[in-house]
Amino acid sequence: MRDRLLKAVTEYLKGGIAKHKANIEVYLNQTVGIGEHSDIVDTIEKELELLSSYEDKLEVLNKHFQLTNQLGTKELLNERTKSK
């Protein structure tokens, strides 16, 4: 159960990272047609703040909480998710 929860939180945080990276790419590459955001730089800065929040949380999760493999030893979440 512990590993399942850790994996779920990890995937959630990675999803948040992907979401805000995609938003930034849209603002950088398709500024035409984004009428609701008159200050693109400010909007990108807000997206960067949200992105860094998810990255910080993922880093803390990896630092303090590790998955337990089949041998009962602990391994970093990033190492486990990279191999998939």
Secondary structure, DSSP 8 states (H G I E B T S, - for coil): -HHHHHHHHHHHHHHHHHHHHHHHHHHHH--TT-TT-S-HHHHHHHHHHHHHHHHHHHHHHHHH--EE-TTS-EE-HHHHHHT-
